[in-house]
Structures are given as C-alpha cells and as structure tokens.
Amino acid sequence: SVADYLGLPILGPEPDVGHLYTSKSGSKRIFASAETEVPPSAYDVYNLGQLHDVLAQLVTENLNVTRFLLKLDDEFDSRGIAYCDVTAHLRCHDWALKQARRYGEKWKKKWAHEPAFHKIHEEIAGILSKHATPVDTARFPTWATFLNNFLSKGGVVEACPPSESVTALSVDMLIEPSGEVKVICQGDQIHADSPYHSWGVSVPQSSVDPATLNDASMRIGKAVHARGVIGYFTVDFITFIDPESSEQKLWAVDLNLYYSDHIAMRQLLLYVTNGSLDTDRCLLEVSPPAVAPPKPGARRKPKDTEPPKPVQRYAVMSSRLWHTNLAIIHYSVFFQMCRAHGIGYDIKERQGTVFTLVDNAKREFLGMICLHENLSGSLAMFARNLSVIHQEISAPNMQGETNFKDAIADLEQILGTTVYNEENKDVIEGNLSTTINRQVVLHET
C-alpha cells in the first residue's frame, strides 16, 4: 500500500501470490511442478481424520523412517513444526516389516499395503497424543495447542530422511523483471539448539555437486517464475546418503519468496572482499594481495604476462547471534575489546571478521562474518570470536542468555569433520578449545 501510494516499484511478487507459494503446501506444489525430489509427504491437510489417514499411509510406505514432521502452512523458521518418532512407538512395526519382506517388490503396490495400513492407522491417534512434540514450546507449549493451530490453518506431513547424518542447504535466487532466473548464492546451513532452526551458513556450500544443486534450483526457479513471481527468494534443501542405495539424495524442503538475511549478508560479503561468487563451481574468489612496488634502485623483475589468479576464500556468516549482556555494552567499548583480542578485518588479505550491528535499540543482537582461506579456518575463527566475546562481557554471576554456547558446540562438531576431510591441513586433536587457543596464538603473532 505504501509503495502504491508513493508510486514506487517493488521487486517482488504480488502479496497474495507470495503468501500462497511461501506456505508449506504452496511450496510443495511448486516442487511437484518442477519435478524436484522431495521427502515423502502430504499437503493441504485440514482435518483430524485426514491427518491420521495421510500419516498412516506415509508410515506404511516408508517403514524405514523413524521421524515424521508436521508443519503449519503459514509459519516459518521452525516456529510451526512438530515432530513424532512414530515407528519407535508402533507396536505393529516389526510385523509390518515382515509383511514388506514377504511381499518383496509387490510391496510397492497399494493393495499390498491394506493390512499394514489398517493396523498402523489404529495406533496413529494414540502415538500422536502421547509422543508428538512441538519444536517451539514457547509458542506451542503442548501438542494439543499445536494440533488446534494445525487443523485451523492447514499444513503438511513430511518424512525425515532415514539417516543420522543430514546436511541442510540454502540457495538464494533472483528472478529479474525480464524473466531471467539466476542462482546468486549457495550455503550450508549451521544449526545449534535445533536441527530445524538455522543460525548461520558457510559460503560457498561444499556438500553437494554444484551441477546437481544448480539443476534442481533452476528447475524450481522456472516453476516459480511460471506463476508470475519476480524478485528474490530462497530454496532450502537437505542432503544425505540413502542407506539402501548408498547414493546421495537431494530433497527440496522449503521455499521463501522474500529477500532473506542470507541475501543481505551476501551483499556485504561481496562488498568487503570486492570478490565474486561463482555459483556454477561454488567458489568465492577474491583478488590476490597486491605486491608491494620495488624499492628505488632495486633491479626490476620482468613483468609476468599473465594476470595474477584469484584466490579462494570461505565465509561463515550469521545474522542471528544474540547475547543479553551485549545490551549493556557500548559499541565503542565492544570494538576496543575486539581490537585488544585481534578480532578485525585485514583489507589487504581480505580475511578476518566483519560485524553487522542490527539496531541501536536492540544491541543484544549481532551479525558476524568470518573470512579465511579455508573452511576450517573460518569455522575456528567464528568459534574463537564467540568464545572471546562471551568471556569478556560475562561475569560468573551474570552469564546472560545467549545462543553463543550452542553455536560453539555445533561448530566444534563441524570443525572436527571439516579438518579431518581437508588435505594437507593440521589434524585437530582434542576439543575445540585446543583449536581456539591455537588461533589466539596465531592472531597474537
């Protein structure tokens, strides 16, 4: 309404269209038309009988899946998710598995499911009432509260991957007014307190073959454009190794038709590095450090005919850091503390730390980007920064509320795996504190 009054164009979809396809059921329609792989799921669920029917059918067809998710259509960022480990509490699960083995290839036929479906359906209502758990208990303290909202607003039922190791990715895209569809950024999500809530990303992504990821993203982008949408949007994927086929799977799970924090942080990332994101190869490239001119009288070396090649950088960035003690620290004191501990950004080397200050009235919230020549270095730098800041602004009797500790714990796990997989890198032994101490020494020297 404000834009219409002022006569200003908006790079985005019509509000009704954006709301329709940003909903969980709407995104499922987009993925279906794009012929993209998705989790086994059912959408547009609006009543209790339908919920029991679709969940029983999904369990019957996917007996190897333990956890199923229920997602409210109009919520976002894990606020409207509940989960239930159905098969862990299903008394007839062993019997159903025997039935599936007995039928073999014929188990794919609907008629083979009938006996198992009816047995599972009889148990679904009791399992949900006893074991379904909302993720955001502050918003939905009980399953009954969540269920009332689910049935009044509608939602989807979705199977979780049958794997303990699952990586989530975000792909940011742009549809120009001309209709051109672009992939502008890909990143691996980083989770802390919940596997359904991302607090940051590492850029560029390193979990999926770039060609596979870009193909799925572009098909979704074209399907979005076919519905009259332009502007920025984000597609969330998950990837895992299928235990049956040992192949890597890539599932599209969410769609958000708006300008996200990740896109804004990407803009800042490219600004401070003067670099570029090669989305075809998933590389973040910057110009190499400038060579100092020779001293007067020194013999000049013959100039190289080839221009210097760009160097790679890896970034870890988040706009969702918070610590209540930051609210009582003035920015001038905060930056003096950072300088004292070697936390800063090297313009020449194009690596280091950049902060985003969310709001002067909301100083407990903070954004941060850490850049390094390798991913393990960026992860370790990010963890060290959080550890230093927490120690400096906290006292034994005033620890404050924060997500720093959960973030550090998550980075510890990722960092161990990343360093183990990198070639020609020091192998980290012990826990993250050893790594952080080593980083402190490097900064001080």
Number of C-alpha atoms within 10 A of each C-alpha: 6 7 9 9 7 8 9 9 8 11 16 21 18 12 9 9 15 20 15 15 21 24 24 25 23 21 24 25 15 22 23 13 15 18 13 17 15 19 16 17 18 20 21 18 25 15 16 13 10 14 24 19 16 19 26 23 21 20 25 27 19 14 16 16 20 19 17 22 19 27 26 27 26 17 15 17 11 17 19 21 24 23 21 21 18 24 22 13 17 18 13 13 20 12 11 20 14 11 16 20 11 11 13 11 9 13 16 12 11 12 9 15 19 13 12 21 20 14 18 25 18 12 17 20 16 13 17 19 14 11 15 22 22 26 20 17 14 9 12 19 13 15 19 15 13 24 22 13 16 25 16 12 16 22 28 25 26 22 22 19 23 18 14 9 9 14 17 23 25 24 23 23 24 24 21 16 13 7 15 12 22 18 20 17 24 31 24 24 24 22 20 19 14 12 14 14 17 20 19 24 23 24 25 22 25 15 16 19 13 16 13 10 20 20 12 20 25 16 18 25 26 19 19 23 20 13 13 13 24 26 19 23 24 26 21 20 23 23 19 21 17 14 12 8 8 9 10 13 16 23 19 23 19 22 25 21 26 19 17 13 14 21 20 11 18 19 12 15 22 15 11 14 20 13 18 16 21 15 20 13 13 21 21 24 19 19 17 14 13 9 6 6 7 10 8 7 6 7 8 10 7 6 7 7 6 6 7 11 10 14 14 17 22 23 28 27 30 23 21 15 18 18 20 19 18 21 15 10 13 11 14 8 10 14 14 11 16 16 11 10 15 16 22 17 17 14 12 11 16 20 21 21 23 19 16 14 15 14 10 11 8 13 19 20 20 18 18 20 26 28 28 21 17 16 23 24 22 25 25 26 25 25 26 22 24 19 17 16 18 19 12 12 18 15 11 7 6 10 14 14 12 17 16 19 16 15 21 22 17 16 21 19 12 16 23 18 13 18 18 15 12 13 9 7 11 9 13 15 10 9 13 20 15 12 20 19 13 14 17 18 9 10 12 10 7
